[in-house]
Amino acid sequence: MRKRAIGTMEASVLGLGCMGMSWAYGAADENESKRTLDEAVALGIDFFDTAEVYGPYTNEELLGKYLAGVRGKVKIATKFGFAIADAASPAGALRGLDSRPANVRRACEGSLRRLGVETIDLYYQHRVDPNVPIEETVGAMAELVKEGKVRALGLSEASAGTLRRAHKVHPIAALQSEYSLWERDLEREILPTCRELGITLVAYSPLGRGFLAGKTEQPAAGDFRATLPRFSEENRAANARFLEAIDAVVKKHDATRAQVALAWVLSKDVVAIPGAKKLNHLRDNVGAASLDLGAADLAFLDQACAPGSAQGSRYSETSGRWVDRTP
């Protein structure tokens, strides 16, 4: 598996998004998840992504059970930034954003304990808190680096302006944001800023939450995708044109839709973290790391899947308000 730099460390160009093993996309099978983690390491994936809010807490706990046997073989990234109520609360687990220094430290100590590690390789602010200056939050994160509890710092869904301010306080190694053939808005300003500052883009949902791999059916009740406007019946039908473009390239290669969509993302010099909680999906995804589409096919996909051409917002109004748009 090819590697890519994230700050001073290197990680496989394909990481593994672990959220779906515990949260958001319907029921999961812990035994199947553990088999998938084993296979990921065997296939050369050494970068796992989680967050305290996934569950909440249960995804970190799942990885903590697994990491004891492979700690020297993988890098672990996790995130903080939400105010989390009692996980069993009928009112829901999230109470908004909280990136105050006290919560940064509380979250880090909890993640270290659940993951069973002494150092988190990459620690992200999950969402930018408009009520706390980014300088204050990153300053608290930098203290964790000094203490050896965190190796490198990242932000998620941050604007170019926020990235610049944060980077002045402490080097930001990575920005994790949604990026795929049907979500390319960050190409205008954010991706160039990352390249200027030496920040690696870590692309989450590089398969459009499964849609670009051909999962076009109506999301089941309880599936997070059912809350997203882009997954309404009307918008799924309109966005089928993305699959038509992908299929035109699939026909020219011994590849799948997922591999073509991921290979396009990887051609942008980023790290991609597609989620997988089943062995067959993981194995399919890994094929993208060795797929060379060539300049003509990449140019075709660039044009056929132009920025802003997807129908429907990627987040609901509630979730969308947590995406940073600070100048």
Secondary structure in CASP SS format (residue, H / E / C, confidence):
PFRMAT SS
TARGET T0000
AUTHOR 0000-0000-0000
METHOD secondary structure of the structure
MODEL  1
M C 1.00
R C 1.00
K E 1.00
R E 1.00
A E 1.00
I E 1.00
G C 1.00
T C 1.00
M E 1.00
E E 1.00
A E 1.00
S E 1.00
V C 1.00
L E 1.00
G C 1.00
L E 1.00
G E 1.00
C C 1.00
M H 1.00
G H 1.00
M H 1.00
S C 1.00
W C 1.00
A C 1.00
Y C 1.00
G C 1.00
A C 1.00
A C 1.00
D C 1.00
E H 1.00
N H 1.00
E H 1.00
S H 1.00
K H 1.00
R H 1.00
T H 1.00
L H 1.00
D H 1.00
E H 1.00
A H 1.00
V H 1.00
A H 1.00
L C 1.00
G C 1.00
I C 1.00
D C 1.00
F E 1.00
F E 1.00
D E 1.00
T C 1.00
A C 1.00
E C 1.00
V C 1.00
Y C 1.00
G C 1.00
P C 1.00
Y C 1.00
T H 1.00
N H 1.00
E H 1.00
E H 1.00
L H 1.00
L H 1.00
G H 1.00
K H 1.00
Y H 1.00
L H 1.00
A C 1.00
G C 1.00
V C 1.00
R H 1.00
G H 1.00
K H 1.00
V C 1.00
K E 1.00
I E 1.00
A E 1.00
T E 1.00
K E 1.00
F E 1.00
G C 1.00
F E 1.00
A E 1.00
I E 1.00
A C 1.00
D C 1.00
A C 1.00
A C 1.00
S C 1.00
P C 1.00
A C 1.00
G C 1.00
A C 1.00
L E 1.00
R E 1.00
G E 1.00
L E 1.00
D C 1.00
S C 1.00
R C 1.00
P H 1.00
A H 1.00
N H 1.00
V H 1.00
R H 1.00
R H 1.00
A H 1.00
C H 1.00
E H 1.00
G H 1.00
S H 1.00
L H 1.00
R H 1.00
R H 1.00
L H 1.00
G C 1.00
V C 1.00
E C 1.00
T C 1.00
I E 1.00
D E 1.00
L E 1.00
Y E 1.00
Y E 1.00
Q E 1.00
H C 1.00
R C 1.00
V C 1.00
D C 1.00
P C 1.00
N C 1.00
V C 1.00
P C 1.00
I H 1.00
E H 1.00
E H 1.00
T H 1.00
V H 1.00
G H 1.00
A H 1.00
M H 1.00
A H 1.00
E H 1.00
L H 1.00
V H 1.00
K H 1.00
E C 1.00
G C 1.00
K C 1.00
V E 1.00
R E 1.00
A E 1.00
L E 1.00
G E 1.00
L E 1.00
S E 1.00
E C 1.00
A C 1.00
S C 1.00
A H 1.00
G H 1.00
T H 1.00
L H 1.00
R H 1.00
R H 1.00
A H 1.00
H H 1.00
K H 1.00
V H 1.00
H C 1.00
P C 1.00
I E 1.00
A E 1.00
A E 1.00
L E 1.00
Q E 1.00
S E 1.00
E E 1.00
Y C 1.00
S E 1.00
L C 1.00
W C 1.00
E E 1.00
R C 1.00
D H 1.00
L H 1.00
E H 1.00
R C 1.00
E C 1.00
I H 1.00
L H 1.00
P H 1.00
T H 1.00
C H 1.00
R H 1.00
E H 1.00
L H 1.00
G C 1.00
I C 1.00
T E 1.00
L E 1.00
V E 1.00
A E 1.00
Y E 1.00
S C 1.00
P C 1.00
L C 1.00
G C 1.00
R C 1.00
G C 1.00
F H 1.00
L H 1.00
A H 1.00
G C 1.00
K C 1.00
T C 1.00
E C 1.00
Q C 1.00
P C 1.00
A C 1.00
A C 1.00
G C 1.00
D C 1.00
F H 1.00
R H 1.00
A H 1.00
T H 1.00
L C 1.00
P H 1.00
R H 1.00
F H 1.00
S C 1.00
E H 1.00
E H 1.00
N H 1.00
R H 1.00
A H 1.00
A H 1.00
N C 1.00
A H 1.00
R H 1.00
F H 1.00
L H 1.00
E H 1.00
A H 1.00
I H 1.00
D H 1.00
A H 1.00
V H 1.00
V H 1.00
K C 1.00
K C 1.00
H C 1.00
D C 1.00
A C 1.00
T C 1.00
R H 1.00
A H 1.00
Q H 1.00
V H 1.00
A H 1.00
L H 1.00
A H 1.00
W H 1.00
V H 1.00
L H 1.00
S C 1.00
K C 1.00
D C 1.00
V C 1.00
V E 1.00
A E 1.00
I C 1.00
P C 1.00
G E 1.00
A C 1.00
K C 1.00
K C 1.00
L H 1.00
N H 1.00
H H 1.00
L H 1.00
R H 1.00
D H 1.00
N H 1.00
V H 1.00
G H 1.00
A H 1.00
A H 1.00
S H 1.00
L C 1.00
D C 1.00
L C 1.00
G H 1.00
A H 1.00
A H 1.00
D H 1.00
L H 1.00
A H 1.00
F H 1.00
L H 1.00
D H 1.00
Q H 1.00
A H 1.00
C C 1.00
A C 1.00
P C 1.00
G C 1.00
S C 1.00
A C 1.00
Q C 1.00
G C 1.00
S C 1.00
R C 1.00
Y C 1.00
S C 1.00
E H 1.00
T H 1.00
S H 1.00
G H 1.00
R C 1.00
W C 1.00
V C 1.00
D C 1.00
R C 1.00
T C 1.00
P C 1.00
END
